[in-house]
């Protein structure tokens, strides 16, 4: 066997090694992406569960008062603000996971879910006071949701 033949065999073996390595890396990337999705869903579900479990009898009474447009006591306004902030933060985190590809949800379904939360009484007024505390991109999404809701109501 000549050195040219040995070199050719070496190139073939090297090419196969590169191909096997690329296939292995592709499978690893696919697994990491799956893990990222599972982790993203887990985090979002935990945030939603934490938010849901934060609804105390006092919060329920406050929301009921808002629905009948009854004036809130100052301490009730504070509890409402904290609850609305928790909801908004959860929605913002979920949206950022969606944008980053960590979760896969249809954008219209996501926007519909956001609008459902934003329909709570007094939320738009709350948003105007607290919007600077959120990411600019998220502010645009929430404003779009409120605009859509206001157009639907007119």
matplotlib code that plots the C-alpha trace (Angstrom):
import matplotlib.pyplot as plt

x = [0.0, 1.3, 1.4, -1.2, -3.6, -3.0, -3.6, -6.9, -8.0, -7.1, -9.2, -12.2, -11.9, -11.5, -14.6, -16.6, -15.5, -16.6, -20.0, -20.5, -19.6, -22.0, -24.8, -24.1, -24.1, -27.3, -29.0, -27.6, -28.9, -32.3, -32.3, -31.3, -34.1, -36.6, -35.3, -35.5, -39.2, -40.0, -38.2, -40.0, -43.4, -42.5, -41.4, -44.5, -46.8, -45.2, -45.6, -49.3, -49.8, -48.1, -50.3, -53.5, -52.6, -52.1, -55.8, -56.8, -60.3, -59.3, -58.2, -61.4, -63.4, -61.4, -62.0, -65.7, -65.8, -64.0, -66.6, -69.5, -67.4, -67.2, -64.5, -61.5, -60.0, -56.3, -55.1, -57.3, -55.7, -52.3, -53.4, -55.0, -51.8, -49.7, -52.0, -52.1, -48.3, -48.0, -50.3, -48.5, -45.1, -46.2, -47.6, -44.4, -42.2, -44.4, -44.3, -40.5, -40.3, -42.5, -40.3, -37.1, -38.6, -38.5, -42.2, -44.3, -47.7, -49.6, -49.2, -52.9, -53.7, -51.1, -52.6, -56.0, -54.9, -53.2, -56.4, -58.5, -56.3, -56.4, -60.2, -60.1, -61.7, -59.3, -56.4, -56.0, -55.8, -53.3, -51.3, -50.9, -49.4, -47.1, -46.1, -42.6, -41.6, -41.8, -39.8, -40.5, -41.4, -43.9, -45.4, -46.1, -47.8, -50.0, -50.9, -51.9, -54.0, -55.8, -56.3, -57.8, -60.1, -61.2, -62.0, -64.0, -66.0, -66.8]
y = [0.0, 3.4, 6.6, 8.1, 5.2, 5.5, 9.3, 8.7, 6.2, 8.7, 11.4, 9.0, 8.0, 11.7, 12.7, 9.9, 11.0, 14.6, 13.3, 11.2, 14.2, 16.5, 13.9, 13.6, 17.3, 17.7, 15.1, 16.9, 20.2, 18.6, 17.2, 20.6, 22.3, 19.7, 20.2, 24.0, 23.7, 21.5, 23.8, 26.8, 25.3, 24.2, 27.7, 29.3, 26.8, 27.5, 31.2, 30.8, 28.4, 30.9, 33.7, 31.6, 30.6, 34.2, 34.9, 35.2, 35.9, 39.6, 39.6, 38.0, 40.6, 43.4, 42.0, 41.7, 45.3, 46.4, 44.5, 46.5, 49.7, 50.1, 52.4, 50.6, 51.3, 52.4, 49.0, 47.3, 49.3, 48.1, 44.5, 44.9, 46.5, 43.7, 41.1, 42.9, 43.2, 39.5, 38.7, 41.2, 39.8, 36.3, 37.3, 39.2, 36.2, 33.9, 36.2, 36.5, 32.6, 32.6, 35.2, 33.2, 30.0, 28.3, 27.6, 27.1, 28.7, 30.3, 34.1, 34.8, 32.2, 33.9, 37.4, 36.1, 34.7, 38.1, 40.0, 37.7, 38.7, 42.3, 42.4, 42.6, 45.8, 48.7, 46.9, 49.5, 52.3, 50.2, 49.6, 53.3, 53.9, 50.9, 50.4, 52.0, 49.1, 46.7, 46.0, 48.3, 45.4, 44.1, 47.6, 47.5, 44.1, 45.2, 48.5, 46.5, 44.2, 47.1, 48.8, 45.7, 45.3, 48.9, 48.6, 45.5, 47.3, 50.3]
z = [0.0, -0.9, 1.2, -1.1, -0.4, 3.4, 3.1, 1.2, 3.9, 6.6, 4.9, 4.6, 8.3, 9.2, 7.2, 8.8, 12.2, 11.4, 10.2, 13.3, 15.5, 13.6, 14.0, 17.7, 18.2, 16.3, 18.5, 21.6, 20.4, 19.8, 23.3, 24.9, 23.0, 24.3, 27.8, 27.4, 26.4, 29.3, 31.7, 30.2, 30.6, 34.1, 35.1, 33.5, 35.2, 38.6, 38.1, 37.2, 40.2, 42.5, 41.2, 41.5, 45.1, 46.0, 45.7, 49.3, 50.5, 50.8, 47.1, 46.1, 48.0, 46.4, 42.9, 43.7, 44.9, 41.7, 39.5, 41.1, 40.9, 44.6, 46.0, 47.5, 50.9, 50.7, 52.1, 49.5, 46.7, 47.9, 47.8, 44.4, 43.1, 44.4, 42.8, 39.5, 39.5, 40.1, 37.2, 34.9, 35.8, 35.2, 31.8, 30.9, 31.8, 29.7, 26.7, 27.0, 27.0, 23.9, 22.2, 23.1, 21.7, 25.2, 24.8, 21.7, 21.7, 18.9, 19.2, 18.9, 21.6, 23.8, 23.1, 23.9, 27.2, 28.0, 27.2, 29.4, 32.4, 31.5, 31.5, 35.3, 36.6, 37.0, 35.2, 32.5, 35.0, 37.1, 33.9, 33.1, 36.6, 36.6, 33.0, 33.4, 35.5, 32.6, 29.5, 26.5, 24.3, 26.9, 27.2, 23.4, 23.7, 26.7, 25.0, 21.8, 24.0, 25.6, 22.2, 20.8, 23.9, 23.7, 19.9, 20.6, 23.3, 21.2]

ax = plt.figure().add_subplot(projection="3d")
ax.plot(x, y, z, "-o")
ax.set_aspect("equal")
plt.show()
